[in-house]
Amino acid sequence: MSTTSKSPWYSDVTRYQWLVLAIASAGWIFDTFEGQIFNITRGQMLAELNSSATPAELKRWGDLFLAVFLLGGTFGGILFGTMADRFGRKRTMAATILVYSVFSGLTYFATELWHVALLRFLVAMGVGGEWSVAASLVAEEFPVRARARASGIFHSISILGTWLAAIAGLWVGSQWRYAYLIGVLPALLVFWVRQKLVEPDRWRDAASSSRPLGSFRDLFGTPTWAYRACMGILLAAVGLGTFWGVTVAGQDLAVEMLRKEGVSEVSAQQSGKFAYGIVQTMGGGLGLLSFGPLTARIGRRWSFGLMQLGALIVVPAVCFLPSNYQQLLWALPVFGFFTVGIHAGYAIYFPELFPSHLRATGVGICFNGGRLLAAPMLWMSGELKASMGLKPAVAAMGAFFAIGIVIIALMPETREQQLPD
């Protein structure tokens, strides 16, 4: 079906559809805040809770907790995804926001490492679930011509969550507990969700049919949906594994560079937060915003392939070419553009792969099954950093983008197609 038109892509978008995008995006902003606040504050947190550990041991603990977060996101995304197909998008989204808000706030009271591990797992369950529901909701509400751009906006707005986390981390300094207390505020979104959202027509039609809602048997028992789910998991694993093993290392690269320049540890940590949370994230935001228009023009597969090819080249260049902190600051936005940009594609592409009665389940399986496969990559990242050093390890992890190029080449193109029913 051709969607060529001289009118702007947003000309057919209704006021309610913009409202859906705003609510879904707000939930995802705070999703991102909850995920990134640990990365921003983990240096101070782990040093306080495990004061006898060496810097290398603290880095290893940090990567372990990131792996725990990925596991929690996996279970939450799959659980809440199938709940959204069975019980509706509206109620499930409200539940996920409440889960990640409450358990983030409880992190304020953590006094042991196992407290952090348990709470990060529970926060991640809500985070993983909210994304699956919100991505499906946006795709179902927007017309074909606007869908890619709307879904791209939805995911790219997460940059605001990273900035909020960076600002919160800079504001609280070494008093990391207060940053997690701020994480309770998204619970207020629940009232907005409950009051303003209605279930999409596509979901109501599916719910009134005889097809099984959110059925794993139907998803994996139908060859077309099973193939798409398995390939989607692999594609997401590349992006999520490299995000936590490569992208977030921008902060560590900055801190390591500043240490070599003789900057004090406190100043290095604060400047590292700024370099990653503000400077690199600006580039990441541009990458995310670019992905929607790019997919609308050249298709989903080519967009994924080109962005991953760029990351494959840029990652080792940023690791080894900058010789001082100022040069690194110039390089980090490019680093963020290519390593982060592909993530908008998951919100655009995954909902287009599955029918309405399996959409949130399929999206949850793809994105959060990718988290499960990415968890061992986080363990590997920690081991590589401990044995090889930071820069060679990050460059080595960047090689996973080559696998992503192969995976997307084997997946279907969905540009300008109606959602499956």
Summary of the structure (lengths in Angstrom):
residues: 421
radius of gyration: 20.4
end to end distance: 15.5
largest distance: 67.7
contacts: 1662
relative contact order: 0.16
helix: 83%
strand: 0%
